[in-house]
Amino acid sequence: MNTAQFKHAPVLHAEVLQHMNIKPDGCYVDGTYGRGGHASSILAQLGANGRLIVMDKDPDAIKQANSLLSADSRVTILHDDYENLSLHIADLGMAQLVDGVLLDLGVSSPQLDDAERGFSFQRNGPLDMRMNPEQGQSASEWLAQAEEAEIARVLWEYGEERGSRRIAKRIIEAREEGCVDDTSTLAALISACIPKGKNHKHPATRSFQAIRIHINQELEHIHNVLESIFDVLTIGGRLQVISFHSLEDRVVKRFFKKHSTRPQIPRGLPVRDSEIESNIRFSLIGKAIKACASELKGNPRSRSAVLRVAERTA
Ligand SMILES: C[S@@+](CC[C@H](N)C(=O)[O-])C[C@H]1O[C@@H](n2cnc3c(N)ncnc32)[C@H](O)[C@@H]1O
């Protein structure tokens, strides 16, 4: 596949750069390189002693990073899941020395646009949906053996799909008649099960999202990278996370809240402030940031993007 043919417009680009507080000799991590829209702009602001570490679990993203950046001695390219970020950072001798981390979650436009990756119900292709097709089970392999109740649970938990049981039942029936191994078959089967929504969304939108989240264990991996972030960031370092749906954003919001607010002490308990062990390790930088009108006009993907920024304080 020619990876250059698929492009990705980075969302909230100006906002990410502004909030990264880039120091020319600082060390920055882009844990979701994609096609490098954010990473290349961070790199452009670094001096000769700056350092950029980029990661992605998608081999196509890494191929593009290698072709663009491997000659630059300031850049380290890692092909791995960001849940392993802190291990790599320790190996590189940069534990708690990183000035900024960006996680731009979810799928990239090239992943959606390339029918062969099986992420899109709008393009027919093999039902794969793995961010790293070299690892784990594809969506069609999972659907071929999962129990009806498990399929329904995934559609409900990760897609909030009200027709989850009906769709799961239909998938099992279809499986007995033949294979469900391409995106068009699955999309048609889902569409036949549930009424068309009023919001013009394709009926398969929620189910495709749910299956993708399950196949890539997305929420677990977001949780894991966040939990390890204090082994990565220096005091004063910034964490920026862009989410694209409420399930992702909930994980991020809870984590930020946990580390930026004091523990709840029951009223009237005779405890001094100094006796409350503070769990505050982050200061939140502003409120959740959304795309401005001009970005919304030019890039429909930015519609659901939410950027949260926090600075490590302890
Ligand atoms: C929204 S795109 C990032 C786009 C990028 N900021 C740009 O400007 O081109 C998300 C990227 O994160 C990668 N990704 C998703 N989950 C990942 C994970 N757990 N570990 C590493 N990379 C992941 C995807 O493969 C995809 O390339």
The ligand as an SDF file (V2000), in Angstrom:
LIG
                    3D

 27 29  0  0  0  0  0  0  0  0999 V2000
   -6.1730   10.6200   15.5480 C   0  0  0  0  0  0  0  0  0  0  0  0
   -4.7870    9.7740   14.9710 S   0  0  0  0  0  0  0  0  0  0  0  0
   -3.4470   10.8370   15.3380 C   0  0  0  0  0  0  0  0  0  0  0  0
   -3.1780   11.8470   14.2660 C   0  0  0  0  0  0  0  0  0  0  0  0
   -1.9360   12.6600   14.4830 C   0  0  0  0  0  0  0  0  0  0  0  0
   -2.0300   13.4980   15.6540 N   0  0  0  0  0  0  0  0  0  0  0  0
   -1.6320   13.5130   13.2700 C   0  0  0  0  0  0  0  0  0  0  0  0
   -1.5790   14.7410   13.3960 O   0  0  0  0  0  0  0  0  0  0  0  0
   -1.4310   12.9560   12.1820 O   0  0  0  0  0  0  0  0  0  0  0  0
   -4.5880    8.5090   16.1570 C   0  0  0  0  0  0  0  0  0  0  0  0
   -3.3830    7.6260   15.9540 C   0  0  0  0  0  0  0  0  0  0  0  0
   -3.1750    6.9390   17.1800 O   0  0  0  0  0  0  0  0  0  0  0  0
   -2.7970    5.6210   16.9180 C   0  0  0  0  0  0  0  0  0  0  0  0
   -3.1690    4.8320   18.0770 N   0  0  0  0  0  0  0  0  0  0  0  0
   -4.4080    4.5470   18.5180 C   0  0  0  0  0  0  0  0  0  0  0  0
   -4.3470    3.8130   19.6430 N   0  0  0  0  0  0  0  0  0  0  0  0
   -3.0360    3.6360   19.9100 C   0  0  0  0  0  0  0  0  0  0  0  0
   -2.3340    2.9650   20.9570 C   0  0  0  0  0  0  0  0  0  0  0  0
   -2.9820    2.3290   21.9290 N   0  0  0  0  0  0  0  0  0  0  0  0
   -0.9970    3.0110   20.9450 N   0  0  0  0  0  0  0  0  0  0  0  0
   -0.3270    3.6670   19.9530 C   0  0  0  0  0  0  0  0  0  0  0  0
   -0.9360    4.3040   18.9310 N   0  0  0  0  0  0  0  0  0  0  0  0
   -2.2810    4.2850   18.9180 C   0  0  0  0  0  0  0  0  0  0  0  0
   -3.5590    5.2420   15.6710 C   0  0  0  0  0  0  0  0  0  0  0  0
   -2.9040    4.1880   15.0060 O   0  0  0  0  0  0  0  0  0  0  0  0
   -3.5390    6.5680   14.8890 C   0  0  0  0  0  0  0  0  0  0  0  0
   -2.4720    6.5900   13.9990 O   0  0  0  0  0  0  0  0  0  0  0  0
  1  2  1  0
  2  3  1  0
  2 10  1  0
  3  4  1  0
  4  5  1  0
  5  6  1  0
  5  7  1  0
  7  8  2  0
  7  9  1  0
 10 11  1  0
 11 12  1  0
 11 26  1  0
 12 13  1  0
 13 14  1  0
 13 24  1  0
 14 15  1  0
 14 23  1  0
 15 16  2  0
 16 17  1  0
 17 18  1  0
 17 23  2  0
 18 19  1  0
 18 20  2  0
 20 21  1  0
 21 22  2  0
 22 23  1  0
 24 25  1  0
 24 26  1  0
 26 27  1  0
M  CHG  2   2   1   9  -1
M  END
$$$$
